[in-house]
Amino acid sequence: MANIVMTNKQVDVIMNNPEFGEFMKKQLDAKSAYWLVRALDKMQSIQRSFIDIRNDIIAKYAKKDEKGEVIIKGNVVEWEPEHKETANKEIADLNNQENDLSILMIKIDYNRLSDFSIKEMFLLYPFIEPPEGPPETKITAPQVEN
């Protein structure tokens, strides 16, 4: 099985998710918690580097006001027209850069996770192996009469 690989953007989205703090209070077995913490430690480092590089790109190509401050309108950086294409490409390349988290997918006891919400499972999903066997709940489409 291969290590978990995430793009810079995936790491940034997970680390900035407001649900993340509550999720960290969940009880997992010690082994799963260890590997998850190890992944999160690596993700913090990746995110710091990602933010630094993104800020360097912004500083290099953004329009600036008379004080030399980057111009941002509605959470959107204003690019110098001659650099807009280059800046967008560099940001896209940075967002899509893949990072090996140096851990395998975590095998967890799904029977102990019965109190996880869908939001919480969504946060955990990139890190865990799928449960074994078919789903226990079957969803059937309603029958249509002719």
C-alpha positions, 0 to 999 in steps of 0.5 A: 500500500502506498503512502498518503499523498496530498496536494498543497491545496488539500492540506491547506483546506483541511488545516483551515477547516473550522470543524477541525478543532472539534474533530481533534477531541474525538477518541481514537485508539492510540495507534490510529491517534499516533499516525494521525498526529504524525500526518498532521505534524507533517501537514502543518509544516507543509502548510507553513511552506505553502503559505510562505511561497504563496505570499512570495508569489503575491508579493512578486506579481500583485498590484501595490498601492502607493504605500507598497501594500498589496491591493486586495479587493473582495478577498481577491488579489489584484495582479499587475496585468502583465503578470496576471497569467504568470501569477495564476500559473505559479499559484495553480502549480503551487496548489497542485504540488503533491506532498508525501505525508510519509504514512500509510492509510490508517486502519481503524475500528469502525465499530468504535466510530459510531458517534462520528458525524458525516462532517467529521468522517469527511475530515478523517476520510483522506487518512483511513482505509475503507471498512472491510466488506459491503456496506450494511445499509442498502439503499434501494430506488423506489419502484415505478409503476408503468 
